[in-house]
């Protein structure tokens, strides 16, 4: 059974996913730590920083829908929280459909004077990985 702290983290997860879905970069900036990193797992793992993901949200990397699975893992530890779930995503990168089942694991930290929760690290991996996806994510890296 989830406790109140775990439910708060799950609510933040939904806020972030809806912000991505709507291309709401302002809300994403609020929820993502300035030190945020996204690791997309695969045969050739790819890293995106906060700036790259926010820039891609709603344009280059569109999310058209999401649904968390029934097995949600959430654990609050002092000023940190872990959240992991299988998620069904409707995604496309530059028009290429990359929808499917994913495993997503997030690390949240309380930060700043207001002690607000911010996502610091996200790891995602397609459960039915194709070969096009790592190259499509790599193309979103702004520092290349």
LINHUGI-V244243 format. One record per residue. N is the residue number from 1. RES is the residue in one letter. OMEGA is omega in whole degrees, -180 to 180 (* if undefined). Layout:
BEGIN
<<N | RES | OMEGA> <N | RES | OMEGA>>
END
This chain:
BEGIN
<<1 | X | -178> <2 | X | 175> <3 | X | -176> <4 | X | 179> <5 | X | 178> <6 | X | 179> <7 | X | 178> <8 | X | 179> <9 | X | 179> <10 | X | 177> <11 | X | 176> <12 | X | 177> <13 | X | 179> <14 | X | 177> <15 | X | -179> <16 | X | -180> <17 | X | 178> <18 | X | 177> <19 | X | 178> <20 | X | -179> <21 | X | -177> <22 | X | -178> <23 | X | -178> <24 | X | -176> <25 | X | 179> <26 | X | 179> <27 | X | 178> <28 | X | 178> <29 | X | 180> <30 | X | -175> <31 | X | -179> <32 | X | 176> <33 | X | 176> <34 | X | 179> <35 | X | -176> <36 | X | 173> <37 | X | 174> <38 | X | 175> <39 | X | 177> <40 | X | -176> <41 | X | 178> <42 | X | 177> <43 | X | 175> <44 | X | -178> <45 | X | -177> <46 | X | -180> <47 | X | 171> <48 | X | 175> <49 | X | -178> <50 | X | -177> <51 | X | -179> <52 | X | -179> <53 | X | -179> <54 | X | 178> <55 | X | -178> <56 | X | -176> <57 | X | 177> <58 | X | 180> <59 | X | -178> <60 | X | -179> <61 | X | -177> <62 | X | 170> <63 | X | -179> <64 | X | 178> <65 | X | 176> <66 | X | 174> <67 | X | 176> <68 | X | 175> <69 | X | -178> <70 | X | -177> <71 | X | 179> <72 | X | 175> <73 | X | 179> <74 | X | -177> <75 | X | 177> <76 | X | 180> <77 | X | -179> <78 | X | -177> <79 | X | -178> <80 | X | 175> <81 | X | 175> <82 | X | 178> <83 | X | 179> <84 | X | -177> <85 | X | 166> <86 | X | -175> <87 | X | 175> <88 | X | -176> <89 | X | 169> <90 | X | -174> <91 | X | 169> <92 | X | 173> <93 | X | -179> <94 | X | 176> <95 | X | 179> <96 | X | -179> <97 | X | 179> <98 | X | -179> <99 | X | 177> <100 | X | 179> <101 | X | -177> <102 | X | 166> <103 | X | -178> <104 | X | 178> <105 | X | -176> <106 | X | 177> <107 | X | -179> <108 | X | 176> <109 | X | 171> <110 | X | -178> <111 | X | 176> <112 | X | -179> <113 | X | -179> <114 | X | -180> <115 | X | 178> <116 | X | 178> <117 | X | 174> <118 | X | 178> <119 | X | -178> <120 | X | -174> <121 | X | 175> <122 | X | 174> <123 | X | -179> <124 | X | 175> <125 | X | 176> <126 | X | 178> <127 | X | 178> <128 | X | -171> <129 | X | 172> <130 | X | -178> <131 | X | -177> <132 | X | -169> <133 | X | -179> <134 | X | 179> <135 | X | 179> <136 | X | 178> <137 | X | 180> <138 | X | -180> <139 | X | 179> <140 | X | -178> <141 | X | -178> <142 | X | -174> <143 | X | 180> <144 | X | *>>
END
